[in-house]
Amino acid sequence: MAGKSPGPFPNCDWRFNEFPNPAAHALHVTCVELMALAVPGKDVGNALLNVVLKSQPLVPRESITAWMNAIGLVITALPEPYWIVLHDRIVNVISSPTLTSETDWVRYPFQLLDFTACHQSYSEMYCTYVLALAHAVWHHSSIGQLSLIPKFLSELLKPVVKTEFQLLYVYHLVGPFLQRFQQERTRCMLEIGVAFYEMLQSVDQYSKHLNHMDPICDFLYHVKYMFTGDSVKEQVEKIICNLRPALKLRLRFITHISKMDPTSAPQYTSVSSPASQSNQSTVSGPMTVSQ
């Protein structure tokens, strides 16, 4: 299929065929062969994910994204037991010491979450691969498959998200699909918006210091003004009021909480008497020296 000549399928008039093109035919027969295996669907799904996650030396580096997209096409065309294993991989990554411990990555996490830059510099990690593979799979998923993400966030991810790096990872994971949720499943978009704030509240309670409050708040403002609006205002207000003052101050425009102005002290005006002018003696002429 990848530019090979002759192709794996005989030349025919695809207009009168059951499949519209050779790629659709190849996808169909691949799924049939995978479902015919005498192993559980969970094992088949994990094996498909491991093609990229554990067999990187066997995959050409210049075509890693093509392999990820191929896995996304195949695994999303299979029934739910085959692709639901991706959720377990994401939970394992978020619970791993890479994202839970205070490491050197905490100071610049956005470089670690950029798969293209890490891959080109040979500095990618397992969590980076899982993030890119999840994006590839969800990009090819139907809206029915994506509708499970709100439940996945609230039931599986929210209990384990305790650090700032975990929160940033979740935002990077779900952020690219907010536009699709807003257009096709508004209810799911609202549930995801509330889950974002609930995770932030959990991180605020378990973390002593937050180093990336500004990017986090910028993302939440983007979600409000582009996708949710005031639809989740009631749920969000209760959460923001319980955050630390620094976060509450940055998010005050989401809940329209006015910043209290300190009471200004009364100003007293003192009237001072004009100073008396002293008489100044002037010398009218030059001083003469007698000889």
MIDOSE-1310 file (N, C-alpha, C; in nm, 2 decimals, decimal comma, always signed):
residues 291
magk	+0,08/-0,12/+0,00/+0,00/+0,00/+0,00/+0,09/+0,13/+0,00; +0,20/+0,12/+0,06/+0,29/+0,24/+0,08/+0,37/+0,26/-0,05; +0,30/+0,28/-0,16/+0,37/+0,31/-0,29/+0,43/+0,19/-0,35; +0,40/+0,07/-0,31/+0,46/-0,05/-0,37/+0,39/-0,08/-0,50
spgp	+0,47/-0,13/-0,59/+0,43/-0,17/-0,73/+0,48/-0,30/-0,76; +0,40/-0,40/-0,80/+0,25/-0,39/-0,80/+0,18/-0,39/-0,67; +0,06/-0,33/-0,66/-0,01/-0,32/-0,53/-0,05/-0,46/-0,48; -0,09/-0,47/-0,35/-0,13/-0,60/-0,30/-0,27/-0,64/-0,35
fpnc	-0,35/-0,55/-0,41/-0,48/-0,58/-0,46/-0,48/-0,57/-0,61; -0,55/-0,66/-0,68/-0,56/-0,65/-0,82/-0,63/-0,53/-0,87; -0,59/-0,48/-0,98/-0,66/-0,37/-1,04/-0,80/-0,40/-1,08; -0,89/-0,32/-1,04/-1,03/-0,34/-1,07/-1,10/-0,21/-1,07
dwrf	-1,23/-0,21/-1,11/-1,31/-0,08/-1,11/-1,37/-0,07/-0,97; -1,32/+0,01/-0,89/-1,36/+0,02/-0,75/-1,50/+0,09/-0,74; -1,55/+0,15/-0,85/-1,68/+0,21/-0,85/-1,79/+0,10/-0,83; -1,77/-0,02/-0,87/-1,87/-0,13/-0,86/-1,82/-0,23/-0,76
nefp	-1,73/-0,19/-0,67/-1,68/-0,29/-0,57/-1,75/-0,26/-0,44; -1,74/-0,36/-0,35/-1,80/-0,35/-0,22/-1,72/-0,24/-0,14; -1,60/-0,22/-0,16/-1,52/-0,12/-0,09/-1,48/+0,00/-0,19; -1,48/+0,12/-0,14/-1,45/+0,23/-0,23/-1,31/+0,24/-0,28
npaa	-1,21/+0,19/-0,21/-1,07/+0,20/-0,25/-0,99/+0,09/-0,19; -0,87/+0,07/-0,23/-0,78/-0,04/-0,18/-0,76/-0,02/-0,03; -0,75/+0,11/+0,02/-0,72/+0,13/+0,16/-0,83/+0,08/+0,25; -0,96/+0,11/+0,21/-1,07/+0,06/+0,28/-1,08/-0,09/+0,28
halh	-1,04/-0,16/+0,17/-1,04/-0,30/+0,16/-0,93/-0,36/+0,26; -0,82/-0,30/+0,26/-0,71/-0,34/+0,35/-0,75/-0,33/+0,49; -0,81/-0,22/+0,53/-0,86/-0,20/+0,67/-0,96/-0,30/+0,71; -1,05/-0,34/+0,62/-1,15/-0,43/+0,65/-1,09/-0,57/+0,67
vtcv	-1,01/-0,62/+0,59/-0,95/-0,75/+0,60/-0,86/-0,76/+0,72; -0,79/-0,65/+0,75/-0,71/-0,65/+0,87/-0,79/-0,67/+1,00; -0,90/-0,60/+1,01/-0,99/-0,61/+1,12/-1,05/-0,75/+1,14; -1,08/-0,81/+1,02/-1,14/-0,94/+1,02/-1,03/-1,04/+1,08
elma	-0,91/-1,03/+1,03/-0,81/-1,12/+1,08/-0,78/-1,10/+1,23; -0,78/-0,98/+1,28/-0,75/-0,95/+1,42/-0,87/-1,01/+1,50; -0,99/-0,99/+1,46/-1,10/-1,04/+1,54/-1,11/-1,19/+1,53; -1,05/-1,26/+1,43/-1,05/-1,40/+1,42/-0,95/-1,47/+1,51
lavp	-0,86/-1,39/+1,57/-0,76/-1,45/+1,66/-0,82/-1,51/+1,78; -0,76/-1,62/+1,83/-0,82/-1,69/+1,95/-0,76/-1,63/+2,08; -0,76/-1,50/+2,09/-0,72/-1,43/+2,21/-0,82/-1,32/+2,25; -0,82/-1,28/+2,37/-0,92/-1,17/+2,41/-0,88/-1,04/+2,33
gkdv	-0,99/-0,96/+2,32/-0,97/-0,84/+2,25/-0,87/-0,74/+2,32; -0,87/-0,75/+2,45/-0,78/-0,67/+2,53/-0,63/-0,70/+2,49; -0,60/-0,82/+2,48/-0,46/-0,86/+2,44/-0,43/-0,81/+2,30; -0,52/-0,82/+2,21/-0,50/-0,77/+2,07/-0,48/-0,62/+2,07
gnal	-0,56/-0,55/+2,15/-0,54/-0,40/+2,16/-0,41/-0,36/+2,22; -0,37/-0,43/+2,32/-0,24/-0,40/+2,38/-0,12/-0,43/+2,29; -0,14/-0,54/+2,21/-0,03/-0,57/+2,11/-0,02/-0,46/+2,00; -0,14/-0,41/+1,96/-0,13/-0,30/+1,86/-0,07/-0,18/+1,91
lnvv	-0,10/-0,14/+2,04/-0,03/-0,02/+2,10/+0,12/-0,05/+2,12; +0,16/-0,17/+2,15/+0,30/-0,20/+2,17/+0,38/-0,19/+2,04; +0,32/-0,19/+1,93/+0,39/-0,18/+1,80/+0,47/-0,05/+1,80; +0,41/+0,06/+1,86/+0,48/+0,19/+1,87/+0,54/+0,21/+2,00
lksq	+0,48/+0,16/+2,11/+0,53/+0,20/+2,24/+0,64/+0,11/+2,29; +0,66/-0,01/+2,24/+0,76/-0,10/+2,28/+0,85/-0,15/+2,16; +0,82/-0,12/+2,04/+0,90/-0,16/+1,93/+0,95/-0,05/+1,85; +0,99/+0,06/+1,92/+1,05/+0,18/+1,85/+1,17/+0,15/+1,76
plvp	+1,26/+0,06/+1,80/+1,38/+0,03/+1,71/+1,34/-0,03/+1,58; +1,22/-0,10/+1,58/+1,18/-0,17/+1,45/+1,10/-0,07/+1,36; +1,06/+0,04/+1,41/+0,98/+0,14/+1,34/+1,07/+0,25/+1,29; +1,08/+0,28/+1,16/+1,16/+0,39/+1,11/+1,12/+0,52/+1,18
resi	+1,22/+0,59/+1,23/+1,19/+0,72/+1,30/+1,13/+0,82/+1,21; +1,16/+0,82/+1,08/+1,10/+0,92/+0,99/+0,96/+0,89/+0,96; +0,91/+0,77/+0,99/+0,77/+0,74/+0,96/+0,69/+0,70/+1,08; +0,73/+0,75/+1,20/+0,67/+0,71/+1,32/+0,52/+0,76/+1,33
tawm	+0,50/+0,88/+1,28/+0,36/+0,94/+1,28/+0,27/+0,86/+1,19; +0,32/+0,81/+1,07/+0,24/+0,73/+0,98/+0,20/+0,60/+1,05; +0,29/+0,54/+1,13/+0,26/+0,42/+1,20/+0,16/+0,44/+1,31; +0,17/+0,55/+1,38/+0,07/+0,59/+1,48/-0,07/+0,61/+1,42
naig	-0,08/+0,67/+1,30/-0,20/+0,69/+1,23/-0,26/+0,56/+1,18; -0,17/+0,47/+1,14/-0,22/+0,34/+1,10/-0,28/+0,26/+1,21; -0,21/+0,27/+1,33/-0,27/+0,20/+1,45/-0,40/+0,26/+1,49; -0,41/+0,40/+1,48/-0,54/+0,46/+1,51/-0,65/+0,42/+1,42
lvit	-0,62/+0,41/+1,29/-0,72/+0,36/+1,19/-0,77/+0,22/+1,22; -0,68/+0,13/+1,25/-0,71/-0,01/+1,27/-0,79/-0,03/+1,41; -0,73/+0,03/+1,51/-0,79/+0,00/+1,65/-0,92/+0,07/+1,67; -0,95/+0,18/+1,60/-1,08/+0,25/+1,61/-1,19/+0,18/+1,53
alpe	-1,14/+0,10/+1,43/-1,24/+0,02/+1,35/-1,28/-0,11/+1,41; -1,22/-0,14/+1,52/-1,25/-0,26/+1,60/-1,35/-0,23/+1,71; -1,41/-0,33/+1,76/-1,51/-0,31/+1,87/-1,44/-0,25/+2,00; -1,52/-0,21/+2,09/-1,47/-0,14/+2,21/-1,37/-0,21/+2,29
pywi	-1,38/-0,34/+2,32/-1,28/-0,41/+2,40/-1,14/-0,40/+2,34; -1,12/-0,37/+2,21/-0,99/-0,36/+2,15/-0,93/-0,22/+2,18; -1,00/-0,11/+2,17/-0,94/+0,02/+2,18/-0,96/+0,08/+2,32; -1,04/+0,02/+2,41/-1,06/+0,08/+2,54/-0,93/+0,06/+2,63
vlhd	-0,84/-0,03/+2,58/-0,72/-0,05/+2,66/-0,63/+0,08/+2,66; -0,65/+0,17/+2,56/-0,57/+0,29/+2,56/-0,60/+0,37/+2,69; -0,72/+0,37/+2,74/-0,75/+0,44/+2,87/-0,66/+0,39/+2,98; -0,64/+0,25/+2,99/-0,56/+0,20/+3,09/-0,41/+0,24/+3,08
rivn	-0,37/+0,25/+2,96/-0,23/+0,30/+2,93/-0,21/+0,45/+2,98; -0,31/+0,53/+2,96/-0,31/+0,67/+3,00/-0,31/+0,68/+3,15; -0,39/+0,60/+3,22/-0,39/+0,60/+3,36/-0,26/+0,56/+3,42; -0,20/+0,46/+3,36/-0,07/+0,41/+3,41/+0,04/+0,52/+3,39
viss	+0,03/+0,59/+3,28/+0,13/+0,70/+3,26/+0,12/+0,81/+3,36; -0,01/+0,85/+3,38/-0,03/+0,96/+3,47/+0,00/+0,92/+3,61; -0,01/+0,80/+3,65/+0,03/+0,75/+3,78/+0,18/+0,71/+3,80; +0,25/+0,73/+3,69/+0,39/+0,69/+3,69/+0,48/+0,79/+3,77
ptlt	+0,59/+0,75/+3,82/+0,68/+0,85/+3,89/+0,73/+0,97/+3,80; +0,72/+0,95/+3,67/+0,77/+1,06/+3,58/+0,68/+1,18/+3,60; +0,55/+1,16/+3,62/+0,46/+1,27/+3,64/+0,42/+1,30/+3,78; +0,45/+1,21/+3,87/+0,41/+1,23/+4,01/+0,52/+1,28/+4,10
setd	+0,64/+1,26/+4,06/+0,75/+1,30/+4,15/+0,81/+1,44/+4,10; +0,87/+1,51/+4,19/+0,93/+1,64/+4,16/+1,07/+1,61/+4,09; +1,06/+1,62/+3,96/+1,18/+1,60/+3,88/+1,22/+1,72/+3,81; +1,33/+1,72/+3,73/+1,38/+1,83/+3,66/+1,28/+1,88/+3,55
wvry	+1,20/+1,78/+3,51/+1,10/+1,82/+3,40/+1,00/+1,92/+3,44; +0,98/+1,93/+3,57/+0,87/+2,02/+3,62/+0,90/+2,17/+3,58; +1,03/+2,20/+3,57/+1,06/+2,34/+3,53/+1,02/+2,38/+3,39; +1,03/+2,28/+3,30/+0,99/+2,31/+3,16/+0,92/+2,19/+3,11
pfql	+0,79/+2,16/+3,15/+0,72/+2,05/+3,11/+0,67/+2,06/+2,97; +0,65/+2,18/+2,91/+0,60/+2,19/+2,78/+0,69/+2,13/+2,67; +0,82/+2,13/+2,70/+0,91/+2,07/+2,60/+0,89/+1,92/+2,60; +0,87/+1,86/+2,72/+0,84/+1,71/+2,73/+0,71/+1,67/+2,66
ldft	+0,61/+1,76/+2,66/+0,48/+1,73/+2,60/+0,48/+1,76/+2,45; +0,59/+1,81/+2,39/+0,59/+1,83/+2,25/+0,66/+1,71/+2,18; +0,58/+1,63/+2,13/+0,64/+1,50/+2,07/+0,73/+1,53/+1,95; +0,69/+1,62/+1,86/+0,77/+1,64/+1,75/+0,91/+1,69/+1,78
achq	+0,92/+1,79/+1,87/+1,05/+1,84/+1,91/+1,13/+1,73/+1,99; +1,07/+1,66/+2,07/+1,14/+1,55/+2,15/+1,19/+1,44/+2,05; +1,11/+1,41/+1,96/+1,14/+1,30/+1,86/+1,26/+1,34/+1,78; +1,26/+1,46/+1,73/+1,37/+1,51/+1,65/+1,50/+1,52/+1,72
syse	+1,49/+1,55/+1,85/+1,61/+1,56/+1,93/+1,65/+1,43/+2,01; +1,58/+1,32/+1,98/+1,61/+1,19/+2,04/+1,59/+1,20/+2,19; +1,50/+1,28/+2,24/+1,48/+1,29/+2,38/+1,34/+1,26/+2,42; +1,27/+1,18/+2,34/+1,13/+1,14/+2,37/+1,13/+1,04/+2,49
myct	+1,02/+1,04/+2,56/+1,00/+0,95/+2,67/+0,87/+0,87/+2,65; +0,85/+0,77/+2,74/+0,73/+0,69/+2,72/+0,60/+0,77/+2,73; +0,60/+0,86/+2,82/+0,48/+0,94/+2,84/+0,45/+1,03/+2,71; +0,56/+1,07/+2,65/+0,54/+1,15/+2,52/+0,49/+1,06/+2,41
yvla	+0,53/+0,94/+2,40/+0,48/+0,85/+2,30/+0,33/+0,82/+2,33; +0,29/+0,80/+2,45/+0,15/+0,77/+2,48/+0,06/+0,89/+2,45; +0,11/+1,01/+2,48/+0,04/+1,13/+2,44/+0,01/+1,14/+2,29; +0,12/+1,12/+2,21/+0,10/+1,13/+2,07/+0,02/+1,02/+2,01
laha	+0,03/+0,90/+2,07/-0,05/+0,78/+2,02/-0,20/+0,80/+2,06; -0,23/+0,86/+2,17/-0,36/+0,89/+2,21/-0,43/+0,99/+2,12; -0,35/+1,09/+2,08/-0,40/+1,19/+1,99/-0,43/+1,13/+1,85; -0,35/+1,03/+1,81/-0,37/+0,97/+1,68/-0,49/+0,88/+1,68
vwhh	-0,51/+0,81/+1,79/-0,63/+0,72/+1,80/-0,76/+0,80/+1,81; -0,76/+0,90/+1,90/-0,88/+0,98/+1,92/-0,91/+1,06/+1,79; -0,81/+1,10/+1,71/-0,84/+1,17/+1,59/-0,92/+1,09/+1,49; -0,89/+0,96/+1,49/-0,97/+0,87/+1,40/-1,09/+0,81/+1,46
ssig	-1,12/+0,84/+1,59/-1,24/+0,79/+1,66/-1,36/+0,86/+1,61; -1,47/+0,79/+1,62/-1,60/+0,85/+1,60/-1,65/+0,93/+1,72; -1,75/+1,01/+1,70/-1,80/+1,09/+1,82/-1,86/+1,00/+1,93; -1,91/+0,88/+1,89/-1,96/+0,79/+1,99/-1,85/+0,73/+2,07
qlsl	-1,73/+0,71/+2,02/-1,62/+0,66/+2,09/-1,56/+0,78/+2,18; -1,56/+0,90/+2,13/-1,51/+1,01/+2,21/-1,60/+1,05/+2,32; -1,73/+1,01/+2,31/-1,82/+1,04/+2,42/-1,79/+0,98/+2,55; -1,70/+0,88/+2,55/-1,66/+0,81/+2,67/-1,55/+0,89/+2,75
ipkf	-1,50/+0,99/+2,69/-1,39/+1,07/+2,75/-1,43/+1,14/+2,88; -1,55/+1,21/+2,88/-1,59/+1,27/+3,01/-1,60/+1,17/+3,12; -1,66/+1,06/+3,10/-1,66/+0,96/+3,21/-1,52/+0,91/+3,24; -1,43/+0,90/+3,14/-1,30/+0,86/+3,17/-1,22/+0,96/+3,25
lsel	-1,25/+1,09/+3,23/-1,19/+1,19/+3,31/-1,24/+1,19/+3,45; -1,37/+1,18/+3,47/-1,42/+1,20/+3,60/-1,41/+1,07/+3,69; -1,41/+0,96/+3,63/-1,40/+0,83/+3,71/-1,26/+0,78/+3,73; -1,17/+0,79/+3,62/-1,04/+0,73/+3,63/-0,93/+0,83/+3,65
lkpv	-0,93/+0,94/+3,58/-0,82/+1,03/+3,59/-0,83/+1,13/+3,71; -0,95/+1,18/+3,74/-0,96/+1,28/+3,85/-0,91/+1,22/+3,98; -0,94/+1,10/+4,02/-0,88/+1,05/+4,15/-0,73/+1,04/+4,16; -0,66/+1,03/+4,04/-0,52/+1,01/+4,05/-0,44/+1,14/+4,02
vkte	-0,51/+1,25/+3,97/-0,44/+1,37/+3,94/-0,42/+1,45/+4,07; -0,29/+1,46/+4,11/-0,25/+1,53/+4,23/-0,15/+1,63/+4,21; -0,07/+1,63/+4,10/+0,04/+1,72/+4,08/+0,01/+1,81/+3,97; +0,09/+1,92/+3,96/+0,07/+2,02/+3,86/+0,11/+1,96/+3,72
fqll	+0,21/+1,87/+3,71/+0,25/+1,81/+3,59/+0,14/+1,72/+3,54; +0,08/+1,64/+3,62/-0,03/+1,56/+3,58/-0,15/+1,64/+3,52; -0,18/+1,75/+3,58/-0,28/+1,84/+3,53/-0,25/+1,89/+3,39; -0,13/+1,94/+3,37/-0,09/+1,98/+3,24/-0,09/+1,87/+3,14
yvyh	-0,06/+1,75/+3,18/-0,06/+1,64/+3,09/-0,21/+1,61/+3,04; -0,30/+1,62/+3,14/-0,44/+1,60/+3,10/-0,49/+1,71/+3,01; -0,45/+1,83/+3,03/-0,50/+1,94/+2,95/-0,44/+1,92/+2,81; -0,31/+1,88/+2,79/-0,26/+1,85/+2,66/-0,33/+1,73/+2,60
lvgp	-0,37/+1,64/+2,68/-0,43/+1,52/+2,62/-0,57/+1,55/+2,56; -0,65/+1,63/+2,63/-0,79/+1,65/+2,58/-0,81/+1,78/+2,50; -0,72/+1,87/+2,52/-0,74/+2,00/+2,46/-0,76/+2,00/+2,31; -0,69/+1,92/+2,23/-0,71/+1,93/+2,09/-0,84/+1,89/+2,04
flqr	-0,93/+1,82/+2,12/-1,05/+1,77/+2,08/-1,17/+1,85/+2,13; -1,15/+1,96/+2,20/-1,25/+2,05/+2,25/-1,34/+2,10/+2,14; -1,28/+2,14/+2,03/-1,36/+2,20/+1,92/-1,46/+2,10/+1,87; -1,42/+1,97/+1,86/-1,51/+1,87/+1,81/-1,62/+1,84/+1,90
fqqe	-1,59/+1,84/+2,03/-1,69/+1,82/+2,13/-1,79/+1,94/+2,13; -1,74/+2,06/+2,11/-1,83/+2,17/+2,11/-1,93/+2,17/+1,99; -1,88/+2,11/+1,88/-1,97/+2,11/+1,76/-2,06/+1,99/+1,76; -2,02/+1,87/+1,81/-2,09/+1,75/+1,80/-2,16/+1,70/+1,93
rtrc	-2,10/+1,73/+2,04/-2,15/+1,68/+2,17/-2,13/+1,79/+2,27; -2,22/+1,89/+2,27/-2,21/+2,00/+2,37/-2,22/+1,95/+2,51; -2,30/+1,85/+2,54/-2,31/+1,80/+2,68/-2,18/+1,75/+2,73; -2,11/+1,68/+2,64/-1,98/+1,63/+2,68/-1,88/+1,74/+2,70
mlei	-1,89/+1,85/+2,62/-1,80/+1,96/+2,64/-1,82/+2,02/+2,78; -1,94/+2,04/+2,82/-1,97/+2,10/+2,95/-1,92/+2,01/+3,06; -1,93/+1,88/+3,05/-1,88/+1,79/+3,15/-1,73/+1,79/+3,16; -1,67/+1,80/+3,05/-1,52/+1,81/+3,04/-1,47/+1,94/+3,11
gvaf	-1,55/+2,05/+3,08/-1,51/+2,18/+3,14/-1,52/+2,17/+3,29; -1,62/+2,11/+3,35/-1,63/+2,10/+3,49/-1,52/+2,01/+3,55; -1,49/+1,90/+3,48/-1,38/+1,81/+3,52/-1,25/+1,88/+3,53; -1,22/+1,97/+3,44/-1,09/+2,05/+3,44/-1,08/+2,13/+3,57
yeml	-1,19/+2,19/+3,62/-1,18/+2,27/+3,74/-1,17/+2,18/+3,86; -1,24/+2,06/+3,86/-1,23/+1,97/+3,97/-1,09/+1,91/+3,99; -1,02/+1,89/+3,87/-0,88/+1,84/+3,88/-0,79/+1,96/+3,94; -0,82/+2,08/+3,89/-0,74/+2,19/+3,94/-0,76/+2,21/+4,09
qsvd	-0,88/+2,19/+4,14/-0,90/+2,19/+4,29/-0,82/+2,08/+4,36; -0,82/+1,97/+4,31/-0,74/+1,86/+4,37/-0,60/+1,89/+4,37; -0,54/+1,94/+4,26/-0,40/+1,98/+4,26/-0,37/+2,09/+4,35; -0,46/+2,18/+4,37/-0,44/+2,30/+4,46/-0,44/+2,25/+4,60
qysk	-0,51/+2,15/+4,64/-0,51/+2,09/+4,77/-0,39/+2,01/+4,81; -0,33/+1,94/+4,71/-0,22/+1,85/+4,73/-0,08/+1,91/+4,70; -0,08/+2,03/+4,64/+0,05/+2,09/+4,60/+0,07/+2,21/+4,68; +0,19/+2,22/+4,73/+0,23/+2,34/+4,81/+0,26/+2,46/+4,72
hlnh	+0,32/+2,44/+4,61/+0,36/+2,54/+4,52/+0,31/+2,51/+4,38; +0,27/+2,61/+4,31/+0,22/+2,59/+4,17/+0,31/+2,68/+4,08; +0,39/+2,63/+3,99/+0,48/+2,70/+3,91/+0,43/+2,75/+3,78; +0,31/+2,70/+3,74/+0,26/+2,73/+3,61/+0,11/+2,77/+3,62
mdpi	+0,09/+2,86/+3,71/-0,05/+2,91/+3,73/-0,10/+2,99/+3,61; -0,01/+3,07/+3,55/-0,05/+3,15/+3,44/-0,09/+3,07/+3,32; -0,01/+2,97/+3,27/-0,06/+2,89/+3,16/-0,19/+2,81/+3,19; -0,20/+2,76/+3,31/-0,32/+2,69/+3,35/-0,45/+2,78/+3,34
cdfl	-0,44/+2,90/+3,40/-0,55/+2,99/+3,39/-0,58/+3,04/+3,25; -0,47/+3,06/+3,17/-0,49/+3,10/+3,03/-0,57/+2,99/+2,96; -0,54/+2,87/+2,98/-0,62/+2,76/+2,92/-0,76/+2,76/+2,96; -0,79/+2,78/+3,09/-0,92/+2,78/+3,14/-1,00/+2,90/+3,09
yhvk	-0,94/+3,01/+3,07/-1,01/+3,12/+3,01/-1,04/+3,09/+2,86; -0,95/+3,02/+2,79/-0,97/+2,99/+2,65/-1,09/+2,89/+2,65; -1,10/+2,80/+2,74/-1,21/+2,70/+2,74/-1,35/+2,78/+2,76; -1,34/+2,88/+2,85/-1,47/+2,95/+2,88/-1,51/+3,03/+2,76
ymft	-1,42/+3,11/+2,71/-1,47/+3,21/+2,60/-1,48/+3,15/+2,47; -1,43/+3,03/+2,44/-1,44/+2,96/+2,31/-1,54/+2,85/+2,31; -1,57/+2,78/+2,43/-1,64/+2,66/+2,42/-1,76/+2,66/+2,52; -1,74/+2,69/+2,65/-1,84/+2,67/+2,75/-1,92/+2,79/+2,78
gdsv	-1,86/+2,91/+2,78/-1,93/+3,03/+2,82/-1,97/+3,02/+2,96; -2,10/+3,07/+2,99/-2,15/+3,07/+3,13/-2,23/+2,95/+3,16; -2,22/+2,84/+3,08/-2,31/+2,73/+3,10/-2,27/+2,65/+3,22; -2,15/+2,66/+3,26/-2,10/+2,58/+3,38/-2,06/+2,68/+3,50
keqv	-2,12/+2,80/+3,49/-2,08/+2,90/+3,59/-2,11/+2,86/+3,73; -2,23/+2,80/+3,75/-2,27/+2,76/+3,89/-2,17/+2,66/+3,95; -2,14/+2,56/+3,88/-2,05/+2,46/+3,93/-1,91/+2,51/+3,95; -1,86/+2,60/+3,86/-1,73/+2,65/+3,86/-1,71/+2,75/+3,97
ekii	-1,81/+2,83/+4,00/-1,80/+2,93/+4,11/-1,77/+2,87/+4,24; -1,83/+2,75/+4,27/-1,81/+2,69/+4,40/-1,67/+2,64/+4,41; -1,61/+2,59/+4,30/-1,48/+2,54/+4,30/-1,37/+2,65/+4,31; -1,39/+2,76/+4,24/-1,30/+2,87/+4,24/-1,29/+2,94/+4,37
cnlr	-1,40/+2,95/+4,44/-1,41/+3,01/+4,57/-1,33/+2,94/+4,68; -1,30/+2,81/+4,65/-1,22/+2,73/+4,75/-1,07/+2,72/+4,71; -1,03/+2,79/+4,60/-0,89/+2,78/+4,56/-0,80/+2,87/+4,64; -0,67/+2,86/+4,63/-0,58/+2,95/+4,70/-0,60/+3,09/+4,64
palk	-0,56/+3,19/+4,72/-0,59/+3,33/+4,67/-0,52/+3,37/+4,54; -0,40/+3,31/+4,51/-0,34/+3,35/+4,38/-0,42/+3,30/+4,27; -0,47/+3,18/+4,27/-0,56/+3,12/+4,17/-0,69/+3,20/+4,16; -0,75/+3,22/+4,28/-0,87/+3,29/+4,28/-0,86/+3,43/+4,22
lrlr	-0,75/+3,50/+4,24/-0,73/+3,63/+4,18/-0,72/+3,62/+4,03; -0,65/+3,52/+3,98/-0,63/+3,50/+3,83/-0,76/+3,46/+3,76; -0,85/+3,39/+3,83/-0,97/+3,34/+3,77/-1,09/+3,42/+3,81; -1,08/+3,54/+3,86/-1,19/+3,61/+3,91/-1,28/+3,66/+3,80
fith	-1,23/+3,67/+3,68/-1,32/+3,71/+3,57/-1,41/+3,60/+3,51; -1,37/+3,48/+3,55/-1,46/+3,36/+3,51/-1,59/+3,36/+3,59; -1,58/+3,39/+3,71/-1,69/+3,39/+3,80/-1,75/+3,53/+3,83; -1,68/+3,63/+3,77/-1,72/+3,77/+3,79/-1,71/+3,81/+3,94
iskm	-1,62/+3,76/+4,01/-1,59/+3,79/+4,15/-1,51/+3,92/+4,15; -1,57/+4,03/+4,20/-1,50/+4,15/+4,20/-1,39/+4,16/+4,31; -1,28/+4,22/+4,27/-1,17/+4,23/+4,36/-1,20/+4,34/+4,47; -1,19/+4,30/+4,59/-1,23/+4,40/+4,70/-1,12/+4,50/+4,71
dpts	-1,16/+4,63/+4,71/-1,06/+4,74/+4,72/-1,05/+4,77/+4,87; -0,93/+4,78/+4,92/-0,91/+4,82/+5,06/-0,96/+4,95/+5,09; -1,02/+4,97/+5,21/-1,08/+5,09/+5,25/-0,97/+5,20/+5,26; -0,99/+5,30/+5,19/-0,88/+5,40/+5,19/-0,89/+5,49/+5,31
apqy	-0,78/+5,52/+5,37/-0,78/+5,60/+5,49/-0,81/+5,74/+5,46; -0,89/+5,81/+5,55/-0,92/+5,95/+5,53/-0,79/+6,03/+5,52; -0,80/+6,13/+5,43/-0,68/+6,22/+5,41/-0,71/+6,35/+5,48; -0,62/+6,39/+5,56/-0,63/+6,51/+5,64/-0,54/+6,61/+5,57
tsvs	-0,60/+6,74/+5,56/-0,52/+6,84/+5,50/-0,48/+6,94/+5,61; -0,35/+6,97/+5,61/-0,30/+7,06/+5,71/-0,27/+7,19/+5,65; -0,32/+7,30/+5,72/-0,30/+7,43/+5,67/-0,18/+7,49/+5,74; -0,08/+7,52/+5,67/+0,04/+7,58/+5,73/+0,04/+7,73/+5,70
spas	+0,09/+7,80/+5,81/+0,10/+7,95/+5,80/+0,22/+7,99/+5,71; +0,20/+8,09/+5,64/+0,32/+8,13/+5,55/+0,44/+8,17/+5,64; +0,55/+8,13/+5,59/+0,67/+8,16/+5,67/+0,70/+8,31/+5,65; +0,75/+8,36/+5,76/+0,79/+8,50/+5,76/+0,91/+8,53/+5,68
qsnq	+0,90/+8,63/+5,60/+1,01/+8,66/+5,51/+1,11/+8,74/+5,59; +1,23/+8,70/+5,58/+1,34/+8,78/+5,65/+1,39/+8,89/+5,56; +1,42/+9,00/+5,62/+1,48/+9,11/+5,55/+1,61/+9,08/+5,49; +1,63/+9,10/+5,37/+1,76/+9,07/+5,31/+1,83/+9,20/+5,28
stvs	+1,95/+9,21/+5,32/+2,03/+9,33/+5,30/+2,10/+9,32/+5,17; +2,10/+9,42/+5,09/+2,16/+9,42/+4,96/+2,28/+9,52/+4,96; +2,38/+9,49/+4,89/+2,50/+9,58/+4,88/+2,48/+9,66/+4,75; +2,47/+9,79/+4,77/+2,44/+9,87/+4,66/+2,56/+9,90/+4,57
gpmt	+2,67/+9,90/+4,62/+2,79/+9,93/+4,54/+2,91/+9,84/+4,57; +3,01/+9,85/+4,49/+3,13/+9,77/+4,52/+3,20/+9,82/+4,64; +3,27/+9,72/+4,71/+3,35/+9,76/+4,82/+3,48/+9,82/+4,78; +3,51/+9,93/+4,84/+3,63/+10,00/+4,81/+3,74/+9,98/+4,92
vsq	+3,86/+9,96/+4,88/+3,97/+9,94/+4,97/+4,05/+10,06/+4,98; +4,07/+10,12/+5,09/+4,15/+10,24/+5,10/+4,30/+10,20/+5,12; +4,37/+10,27/+5,05/+4,52/+10,24/+5,05/+4,59/+10,34/+5,14
